Amino acid sequence: MLQQTRTLLAMIVIGLALFNLLFSNLNLFPFLLIAVAALMLVVGIIEFQKKKIAFGIVLIIITAFLIFVAIQGFLIG
């Protein structure tokens, strides 16, 4: 189940990144950051299930940072 979620989120991230790159639409950038944060969260949970605790913690910290940056993007832009 998590593998399919990871694949779906990766496709969403790639689609949003390509759209931002091709059309220079920076209004969608916070949504891209939230999608990347969700992807990192799912990968972190997968790593916890594989008993790779240190890598899972790093991914959770990256998720928190990305959410913080996305919220700033919504408030500023």
C-alpha positions in Angstrom: 0.0 0.0 0.0 2.8 2.4 0.9 4.7 1.5 -2.2 1.7 2.5 -4.4 1.3 5.7 -2.4 5.0 6.5 -2.9 4.7 5.9 -6.7 1.6 8.1 -6.9 3.2 11.0 -4.9 6.3 10.7 -7.0 4.3 11.1 -10.2 2.5 14.1 -8.7 5.8 15.7 -7.7 7.2 15.2 -11.2 4.1 16.6 -12.8 4.1 19.7 -10.6 7.8 20.2 -11.1 7.5 20.0 -14.9 4.6 22.4 -14.9 6.5 24.9 -12.8 9.6 24.5 -15.0 7.8 24.8 -18.3 5.4 27.6 -17.5 7.4 29.5 -14.9 4.3 29.5 -12.6 5.7 30.0 -9.2 2.2 30.2 -7.7 2.1 26.5 -7.5 5.5 26.1 -5.8 4.1 25.8 -2.2 1.9 22.9 -3.5 5.0 21.3 -4.9 6.8 21.6 -1.6 3.8 20.0 0.2 3.8 17.1 -2.3 7.5 16.6 -1.8 6.9 16.7 2.0 4.2 14.0 1.7 6.5 11.9 -0.4 9.3 12.2 2.2 6.9 11.3 4.9 5.8 8.1 3.1 9.4 7.2 2.4 10.3 7.8 6.1 7.5 5.5 7.2 8.7 2.8 4.8 12.2 3.2 6.2 10.8 2.8 9.8 9.1 -0.4 8.7 12.4 -1.7 7.3 14.0 -0.9 10.7 16.2 1.8 9.4 15.4 4.2 12.2 18.2 6.8 11.6 17.2 7.4 8.0 13.5 7.5 8.9 14.2 10.2 11.5 16.2 12.2 8.9 13.3 12.0 6.5 10.8 13.1 9.1 12.9 16.1 9.9 13.1 16.9 6.2 9.3 16.6 6.1 8.9 19.1 8.9 11.3 21.6 7.3 9.5 21.4 3.9 6.1 21.9 5.6 7.5 25.0 7.4 8.9 26.4 4.1 5.6 25.7 2.3 3.6 27.5 5.0 6.0 30.5 4.6 5.4 30.4 0.9 1.7 30.5 1.4 2.0 33.4 3.8 4.5 35.5 1.8 3.4 34.8 -1.7 
